[in-house]
Amino acid sequence: MTEPRQPARTRLVRPDLYRDHVTGSLVPAERDLYLGLSTLADDEGYLLWRPASIAAALYAYASPASRQKVLEQRATALIAGDLLRMMPCGSCAFLPRAKRDLVTKSGVQVRQVFLFHQAHPA
């Protein structure tokens, strides 16, 4: 199976994101990364883990060297809070709370990264 394109999804944030004890306690920079990653994930919460392209998409106005470092620092905090899971294959990541915290604007279900993750060897 060929690698799918990185999704680009419009998300609506549920108000509970700010009231929840896990996501509400994130510092703004970590919450911003969480929301940014959700726009790059499919509707199951899976995303292709390509740090350079993720950093370029989310931190387009930062220098290439600094945006990679910022992504790594903030992603570490999300992993520690179990908001971001790196998949054993190393090429995918998962936002386990995405379906709970975020709503997709369109009614069309996008699952291409999830299907790609299920099909390729770990």
BATILO-580664 format. One record per residue: residue number from 1; residue in three letters; x, y, z of N, C-alpha, C in turn. Coordinates in pm, 1 decimal. Layout:
// residues N
SITE,NUM,Ala,X,Y,Z,X,Y,Z,X,Y,Z
...
This chain:
// residues 122
SITE,1,Met,84.9,-118.2,0.0,0.0,0.0,0.0,89.2,124.2,0.0
SITE,2,Thr,59.9,217.1,-88.3,139.8,339.5,-93.1,97.6,434.4,18.3
SITE,3,Glu,194.1,514.5,61.0,168.6,607.7,169.8,68.0,714.1,126.2
SITE,4,Pro,-35.2,739.8,207.6,-133.4,841.6,170.9,-78.9,981.8,191.7
SITE,5,Arg,-145.3,1079.1,132.9,-111.3,1218.7,159.6,-150.7,1252.8,302.2
SITE,6,Gln,-77.6,1346.5,361.3,-111.5,1393.4,496.0,-247.9,1462.8,489.5
SITE,7,Pro,-344.3,1420.1,571.9,-474.0,1487.2,569.6,-461.2,1634.4,610.3
SITE,8,Ala,-552.6,1713.7,564.4,-563.7,1853.4,606.4,-710.7,1874.2,640.3
SITE,9,Arg,-743.4,1863.6,768.4,-882.6,1863.1,812.6,-915.1,1987.8,894.2
SITE,10,Thr,-1033.2,2040.8,871.8,-1084.8,2148.8,955.6,-1148.7,2084.0,1077.1
SITE,11,Arg,-1114.6,2132.2,1194.9,-1168.5,2074.0,1317.9,-1245.5,2178.5,1396.9
SITE,12,Leu,-1346.7,2133.8,1465.1,-1417.8,2215.5,1561.9,-1378.5,2164.1,1699.4
SITE,13,Val,-1345.9,2254.3,1788.3,-1300.2,2215.8,1922.0,-1420.1,2210.3,2015.9
SITE,14,Arg,-1433.3,2100.3,2084.9,-1539.3,2089.8,2185.7,-1501.1,2176.1,2306.1
SITE,15,Pro,-1596.8,2244.9,2367.3,-1565.5,2331.2,2482.0,-1499.4,2257.3,2598.6
SITE,16,Asp,-1529.5,2129.5,2613.8,-1469.8,2052.7,2723.5,-1318.8,2039.9,2712.0
SITE,17,Leu,-1262.3,2065.6,2595.4,-1117.0,2061.2,2579.3,-1050.0,2153.5,2680.5
SITE,18,Tyr,-1111.4,2267.9,2706.8,-1052.3,2365.8,2798.7,-1086.9,2338.3,2944.7
SITE,19,Arg,-1189.6,2257.0,2968.4,-1232.0,2227.3,3105.9,-1181.0,2092.9,3157.6
SITE,20,Asp,-1134.8,2009.4,3068.1,-1087.2,1876.4,3104.8,-956.5,1886.4,3183.9
SITE,21,His,-937.5,1796.4,3280.2,-817.4,1803.5,3364.9,-688.8,1774.4,3287.4
SITE,22,Val,-695.9,1698.9,3179.2,-575.4,1668.0,3101.0,-546.3,1778.5,2999.8
SITE,23,Thr,-638.9,1803.1,2909.7,-614.4,1902.5,2804.9,-623.1,2045.6,2856.6
SITE,24,Gly,-705.0,2068.5,2957.7,-717.1,2203.2,3014.1,-593.6,2248.3,3088.3
SITE,25,Ser,-512.5,2153.0,3132.8,-391.5,2188.6,3208.0,-267.9,2202.6,3118.0
SITE,26,Leu,-284.6,2182.4,2988.0,-171.6,2202.7,2896.7,-135.6,2350.6,2890.9
SITE,27,Val,-7.4,2378.6,2877.8,31.8,2517.1,2853.6,-11.8,2551.3,2710.3
SITE,28,Pro,-35.8,2677.3,2680.7,-88.0,2713.5,2547.9,-7.0,2658.5,2430.4
SITE,29,Ala,123.8,2654.8,2439.4,205.2,2604.6,2327.7,180.4,2455.5,2303.7
SITE,30,Glu,160.6,2378.3,2409.8,132.5,2235.3,2394.3,-8.3,2214.3,2339.5
SITE,31,Arg,-103.3,2293.2,2387.8,-239.9,2283.0,2337.2,-243.8,2320.9,2188.5
SITE,32,Asp,-166.8,2420.3,2150.3,-158.7,2461.6,2010.9,-105.4,2347.4,1924.2
SITE,33,Leu,-3.7,2277.3,1971.7,48.7,2163.3,1896.1,-56.3,2053.6,1886.3
SITE,34,Tyr,-124.8,2023.8,1994.9,-229.4,1921.1,1994.7,-336.2,1954.5,1890.3
SITE,35,Leu,-381.4,2078.2,1888.8,-482.1,2119.7,1791.5,-425.7,2116.3,1649.0
SITE,36,Gly,-301.7,2159.0,1632.9,-238.0,2154.9,1501.5,-223.4,2013.3,1449.4
SITE,37,Leu,-179.7,1922.0,1536.3,-166.8,1781.8,1494.0,-301.6,1724.2,1453.8
SITE,38,Ser,-407.1,1767.3,1520.8,-539.9,1715.3,1487.1,-581.5,1753.7,1345.8
SITE,39,Thr,-532.2,1866.2,1295.7,-565.9,1906.0,1158.9,-489.4,1822.8,1055.6
SITE,40,Leu,-384.0,1755.0,1100.5,-304.5,1669.9,1012.2,-339.7,1522.2,1027.7
SITE,41,Ala,-431.2,1491.2,1118.3,-470.8,1352.8,1144.9,-598.3,1319.2,1067.7
SITE,42,Asp,-616.7,1189.5,1043.7,-743.3,1148.6,984.3,-849.1,1144.2,1094.6
SITE,43,Asp,-969.7,1105.9,1060.0,-1079.5,1111.3,1155.8,-1072.8,1004.7,1264.7
SITE,44,Glu,-984.2,908.2,1248.9,-961.2,809.0,1353.5,-856.0,858.1,1453.6
SITE,45,Gly,-787.4,967.1,1419.8,-683.2,1021.7,1507.0,-542.9,980.7,1466.9
SITE,46,Tyr,-526.4,913.8,1353.3,-394.2,870.4,1307.4,-332.1,975.0,1216.3
SITE,47,Leu,-201.2,992.7,1229.0,-129.6,1081.4,1139.4,3.3,1019.7,1100.4
SITE,48,Leu,51.5,1059.0,984.6,184.5,1016.0,941.8,285.4,1094.6,1023.6
SITE,49,Trp,380.5,1025.3,1086.7,479.2,1094.9,1169.0,599.6,1130.0,1082.3
SITE,50,Arg,594.9,1248.8,1028.4,701.2,1305.8,946.7,739.2,1438.8,1011.1
SITE,51,Pro,829.0,1436.0,1111.7,857.5,1556.7,1190.3,891.3,1680.3,1108.0
SITE,52,Ala,971.2,1666.3,1004.2,1009.1,1784.2,925.4,888.0,1846.7,856.6
SITE,53,Ser,802.1,1763.9,796.1,686.1,1820.5,727.0,579.9,1869.8,824.9
SITE,54,Ile,566.2,1803.7,940.5,473.6,1851.3,1043.3,519.9,1986.3,1095.5
SITE,55,Ala,647.9,1997.1,1126.4,702.3,2123.9,1177.2,686.6,2235.0,1073.7
SITE,56,Ala,709.6,2203.5,947.9,694.5,2304.6,842.9,549.4,2348.8,829.3
SITE,57,Ala,455.4,2256.1,844.0,313.6,2290.2,831.7,264.2,2371.6,950.8
SITE,58,Leu,307.6,2335.7,1071.2,254.7,2400.1,1191.0,332.7,2523.9,1234.3
SITE,59,Tyr,459.4,2530.2,1199.7,544.2,2643.3,1240.9,609.9,2704.5,1117.5
SITE,60,Ala,529.6,2737.7,1019.8,579.8,2784.4,890.0,665.1,2910.2,898.8
SITE,61,Tyr,642.5,2993.0,999.9,715.4,3120.2,1006.9,837.5,3114.9,1097.1
SITE,62,Ala,867.9,2999.2,1150.8,990.5,2981.5,1230.1,1100.5,2929.2,1138.3
SITE,63,Ser,1224.3,2946.3,1181.2,1335.4,2893.7,1100.5,1331.1,2740.3,1103.2
SITE,64,Pro,1378.6,2674.9,998.2,1374.4,2528.4,993.6,1440.5,2461.7,1114.9
SITE,65,Ala,1550.9,2515.3,1161.2,1619.8,2455.4,1276.2,1537.7,2469.8,1403.6
SITE,66,Ser,1480.2,2585.7,1426.1,1406.4,2606.5,1550.4,1271.7,2534.7,1549.4
SITE,67,Arg,1205.2,2526.0,1433.3,1074.1,2461.8,1433.7,1083.9,2312.5,1462.3
SITE,68,Gln,1189.8,2247.8,1417.2,1208.8,2105.4,1447.3,1229.0,2084.7,1597.5
SITE,69,Lys,1308.1,2169.7,1658.4,1334.5,2160.9,1801.9,1207.1,2186.6,1882.3
SITE,70,Val,1130.5,2286.6,1842.1,1004.9,2319.1,1910.3,908.6,2201.1,1901.5
SITE,71,Leu,896.1,2141.0,1783.3,808.1,2025.6,1767.4,849.5,1912.7,1860.5
SITE,72,Glu,977.5,1881.0,1865.3,1025.9,1771.9,1950.8,996.1,1799.0,2098.1
SITE,73,Gln,1020.2,1920.9,2145.0,996.5,1954.4,2285.4,848.4,1942.7,2320.9
SITE,74,Arg,764.9,1999.0,2239.1,620.6,1998.6,2269.5,559.3,1860.7,2250.8
SITE,75,Ala,606.5,1784.3,2153.0,555.8,1648.7,2132.1,589.6,1560.9,2251.3
SITE,76,Thr,706.1,1581.1,2310.9,744.9,1504.9,2431.0,644.2,1526.0,2543.0
SITE,77,Ala,598.3,1649.6,2560.4,498.7,1679.4,2663.8,365.0,1611.3,2632.7
SITE,78,Leu,325.6,1608.5,2505.8,200.0,1542.4,2469.2,209.4,1391.2,2488.3
SITE,79,Ile,325.5,1334.3,2458.4,345.2,1190.7,2480.1,336.6,1159.1,2629.1
SITE,80,Ala,398.7,1241.1,2711.7,395.9,1220.4,2856.8,253.5,1227.9,2910.6
SITE,81,Gly,170.4,1310.7,2852.3,31.4,1323.9,2895.4,-63.2,1227.3,2826.0
SITE,82,Asp,-10.2,1134.5,2747.9,-85.4,1035.4,2671.0,-185.0,1099.9,2574.1
SITE,83,Leu,-148.4,1214.8,2520.7,-228.5,1279.6,2417.5,-175.5,1247.7,2278.3
SITE,84,Leu,-54.5,1194.1,2272.7,9.4,1155.8,2147.1,82.0,1024.5,2170.8
SITE,85,Arg,52.5,926.9,2087.9,120.0,796.6,2098.3,194.4,770.1,1968.2
SITE,86,Met,320.0,735.1,1982.4,397.7,694.8,1866.2,369.1,546.5,1843.2
SITE,87,Met,338.8,509.8,1720.7,306.5,372.4,1689.0,435.7,292.6,1670.0
SITE,88,Pro,433.4,162.0,1700.7,555.0,80.9,1691.6,621.0,81.8,1553.9
SITE,89,Cys,544.1,106.3,1448.9,601.6,107.8,1314.4,697.3,225.4,1296.0
SITE,90,Gly,683.1,329.8,1377.0,770.2,446.3,1367.5,730.3,547.3,1261.8
SITE,91,Ser,636.3,511.0,1175.3,596.1,604.8,1070.2,458.0,664.6,1093.0
SITE,92,Cys,390.9,621.0,1198.9,258.1,673.4,1230.6,252.1,714.6,1377.5
SITE,93,Ala,159.8,803.5,1406.0,132.4,845.1,1543.2,-19.1,846.7,1559.8
SITE,94,Phe,-64.1,853.4,1684.7,-206.5,843.1,1714.2,-243.1,944.1,1822.0
SITE,95,Leu,-353.5,1013.8,1801.9,-409.7,1105.0,1901.1,-528.6,1033.1,1964.9
SITE,96,Pro,-507.7,965.5,2078.7,-613.4,880.1,2134.2,-739.5,954.0,2175.9
SITE,97,Arg,-730.8,1082.8,2205.6,-848.5,1156.9,2250.4,-910.2,1242.8,2140.0
SITE,98,Ala,-863.7,1230.0,2018.4,-910.5,1317.2,1909.7,-1061.2,1307.7,1888.9
SITE,99,Lys,-1115.3,1188.6,1889.0,-1259.4,1173.1,1866.9,-1340.6,1234.9,1980.3
SITE,100,Arg,-1283.6,1236.7,2098.1,-1353.5,1293.2,2213.8,-1345.0,1445.6,2214.8
SITE,101,Asp,-1228.6,1499.9,2183.9,-1203.7,1643.2,2198.3,-1240.0,1726.2,2076.3
SITE,102,Leu,-1243.1,1665.0,1959.1,-1254.5,1740.6,1834.8,-1363.6,1683.6,1745.6
SITE,103,Val,-1421.6,1769.5,1666.4,-1525.7,1729.1,1572.9,-1479.2,1766.0,1433.3
SITE,104,Thr,-1507.7,1679.2,1337.8,-1476.3,1708.3,1199.3,-1587.4,1795.1,1142.6
SITE,105,Lys,-1549.6,1896.7,1068.7,-1648.1,1989.6,1015.0,-1736.0,1925.2,908.2
SITE,106,Ser,-1677.6,1846.7,820.8,-1757.8,1783.3,714.9,-1807.2,1647.2,762.0
SITE,107,Gly,-1909.4,1598.3,697.7,-1963.1,1468.5,733.7,-1890.7,1352.7,666.3
SITE,108,Val,-1793.5,1382.0,581.6,-1721.2,1278.3,508.9,-1613.0,1220.1,599.3
SITE,109,Gln,-1614.4,1090.2,616.0,-1517.3,1022.4,701.7,-1386.7,1001.8,626.4
SITE,110,Val,-1276.1,1045.9,683.8,-1144.4,1029.2,624.2,-1064.2,935.3,714.5
SITE,111,Arg,-1023.8,821.4,660.3,-954.5,720.6,740.3,-827.6,670.2,673.9
SITE,112,Gln,-771.4,744.3,579.1,-663.2,690.3,497.8,-537.1,657.6,576.0
SITE,113,Val,-501.3,733.9,678.7,-379.9,702.4,754.6,-403.8,579.8,842.4
SITE,114,Phe,-522.4,569.2,900.9,-558.0,451.4,980.0,-546.3,325.3,894.1
SITE,115,Leu,-602.6,328.6,773.3,-596.6,212.6,685.0,-453.2,182.4,642.4
SITE,116,Phe,-374.7,286.7,615.9,-233.9,268.9,582.5,-160.1,204.4,699.5
SITE,117,His,-185.4,252.2,821.3,-119.4,196.3,939.6,-155.8,49.7,957.4
SITE,118,Gln,-281.5,14.1,935.3,-324.4,-124.9,949.8,-260.0,-216.3,845.6
SITE,119,Ala,-227.6,-161.6,728.7,-177.5,-242.7,617.7,-27.7,-262.0,613.9
SITE,120,His,50.4,-168.8,671.1,195.4,-183.2,657.8,255.0,-254.9,779.0
SITE,121,Pro,365.2,-321.8,759.4,426.6,-398.5,869.3,486.4,-307.1,976.0
SITE,122,Ala,482.2,-355.0,1097.9,536.2,-276.6,1211.3,686.7,-283.4,1215.4
